[in-house]
Amino acid sequence: MGMSVTISAASAQDAEQILKLQYLCYQNEAELYGDYTIEPLTQTLDDLRAELAQGHGLVARLGDEVVASVRGSIDATGTARIAKLIVHPRMRRHGLGGRLLDAIETHFAGQPAAQRFQLFTGHRSEGNLRLYRSRGYAPVSTEQAGPRLRLVTLEKEAATEAAAVGAYVASA
């Protein structure tokens, strides 16, 4: 086989593949919390297209297949909100989620308004929490989102990421 995974900007043409992957990936979360009405499972194709148009999305491809994705946007306060980091179940535990998270942070760190990165996950989503903590995110709040689901919001400052990007560019 020998194919490598490539990461690129998501386009409107990727929306259908992203939505199908999102539906597959969030089944475990829905089962974990006993709630199959979570937003990633009810999002429509039109909503996803609008989300891509308003923010920035990345996809990871293996050949022509989208095997991972992440989306985000930056608000007026300089917070880059990262959302829906998904990796196909057969591609997990190979560092792809971390690569996508790094790539979207690098994208937003290159924008002068980015002051911080923020994302959230469920309180029982240990794999997600472990990944985010390993990348320097710290919990800043918790919100009850359902009878069995608490969303943990994690954040880190963008300045350290921007400095790392600048150091990389300067050494290249």
C-alpha positions in Angstrom: 0.0 0.0 0.0 2.6 2.6 1.1 0.2 5.6 0.9 0.8 8.5 3.3 -1.8 10.7 4.9 -1.9 14.3 3.6 -3.4 17.2 5.4 -5.0 20.1 3.5 -7.7 22.7 3.8 -11.3 21.4 3.6 -13.5 22.5 0.8 -17.2 22.5 0.3 -16.7 19.4 -1.9 -15.4 17.6 1.2 -18.5 18.3 3.3 -20.4 15.0 2.5 -17.3 12.8 3.3 -16.7 14.9 6.5 -20.3 14.5 7.6 -20.3 10.7 7.1 -17.0 10.4 9.0 -18.4 12.6 11.8 -21.4 10.4 12.1 -19.2 7.3 12.4 -16.8 8.9 14.8 -19.3 10.3 17.2 -21.1 6.9 17.7 -18.7 6.0 20.5 -19.3 9.4 22.2 -23.1 8.9 21.9 -22.8 5.4 23.4 -20.5 6.6 26.2 -23.0 9.3 27.3 -26.2 7.4 26.4 -27.3 10.3 24.1 -27.7 9.9 20.3 -29.0 13.4 19.9 -25.7 15.1 20.4 -25.1 17.9 17.8 -22.5 16.1 15.7 -25.0 13.3 15.0 -27.8 15.7 14.1 -25.9 18.2 12.1 -27.2 18.6 8.5 -25.1 18.8 5.4 -26.2 22.4 4.9 -25.1 23.3 8.4 -21.7 21.7 7.9 -21.2 23.5 4.6 -22.1 26.8 6.4 -19.7 26.0 9.2 -16.9 25.4 6.7 -17.7 28.6 4.8 -17.6 30.7 8.1 -14.5 29.2 9.6 -11.5 27.0 8.6 -11.5 23.3 8.2 -8.8 20.8 7.6 -9.0 17.2 6.3 -6.6 14.4 6.3 -6.7 12.1 3.3 -5.5 8.6 2.6 -5.6 8.6 -1.2 -9.0 10.2 -2.0 -10.6 9.2 1.3 -11.1 11.7 4.1 -9.9 9.8 7.2 -9.8 12.7 9.7 -10.9 16.3 10.0 -11.0 19.3 12.3 -12.8 22.7 12.1 -12.4 26.0 13.9 -13.1 29.7 13.8 -11.7 32.8 15.5 -14.0 35.2 17.3 -13.8 38.9 18.0 -12.1 38.3 21.4 -9.2 36.5 19.7 -10.3 33.1 20.7 -9.7 30.4 18.1 -12.4 27.8 18.8 -11.4 24.4 17.6 -14.2 21.8 17.1 -15.0 18.4 15.9 -11.6 16.8 15.7 -12.4 13.4 14.3 -10.3 10.5 13.2 -11.6 7.3 11.5 -11.6 4.4 14.0 -9.1 2.4 11.9 -6.7 5.3 11.8 -6.6 6.1 15.5 -3.6 5.8 17.7 -1.2 6.8 14.9 -0.8 10.5 15.9 -3.2 11.8 13.3 -5.4 13.6 15.8 -2.3 15.4 17.2 -1.1 16.3 13.7 -4.5 17.8 12.8 -4.6 19.7 16.1 -1.1 21.1 15.5 -2.0 22.1 11.9 -5.2 24.0 12.9 -3.3 25.8 15.7 -0.6 26.7 13.3 -3.2 28.1 10.9 -4.8 30.3 13.6 -1.4 31.3 15.2 -0.5 32.9 11.9 -3.5 35.3 12.3 -2.7 38.4 14.4 -6.0 38.3 16.2 -5.4 34.8 17.7 -4.8 35.2 21.4 -5.8 31.7 22.7 -7.0 28.3 21.5 -10.1 26.8 23.1 -11.9 23.5 22.6 -14.2 21.2 24.5 -15.0 17.5 25.1 -17.1 15.4 27.3 -16.0 14.7 30.8 -15.7 10.9 30.2 -13.8 11.2 26.9 -10.4 10.2 28.4 -8.6 9.8 25.1 -9.6 13.3 24.0 -8.7 14.8 27.4 -5.3 13.1 27.3 -4.6 14.4 23.8 -5.5 17.9 24.7 -3.6 18.0 27.9 -0.5 16.6 26.1 -0.7 19.6 23.8 -0.8 22.1 26.6 -4.5 22.6 27.1 -5.8 23.1 30.6 -9.5 22.9 31.8 -11.1 26.3 32.3 -14.7 25.4 32.9 -17.3 22.7 33.0 -20.9 22.9 31.8 -23.8 20.4 32.3 -25.0 19.7 28.7 -27.3 16.8 29.4 -28.4 14.4 32.1 -25.1 12.4 31.8 -22.9 14.8 29.9 -20.7 17.5 31.2 -18.6 19.5 28.7 -15.1 20.3 29.8 -13.7 23.5 28.1 -9.9 23.5 27.7 -7.8 26.4 26.7 -4.2 27.5 26.0 -2.5 30.7 25.1 -1.7 31.2 21.4 1.5 33.3 22.1 3.5 30.1 22.8 2.3 28.6 19.5 3.0 31.7 17.5 6.5 31.9 19.0 7.1 28.2 18.0 5.9 28.9 14.5 8.2 32.0 14.3 11.2 30.0 15.6 10.5 27.3 13.0 10.3 29.8 10.1 13.4 31.6 11.3 15.4 28.4 11.3 14.2 27.2 7.9 
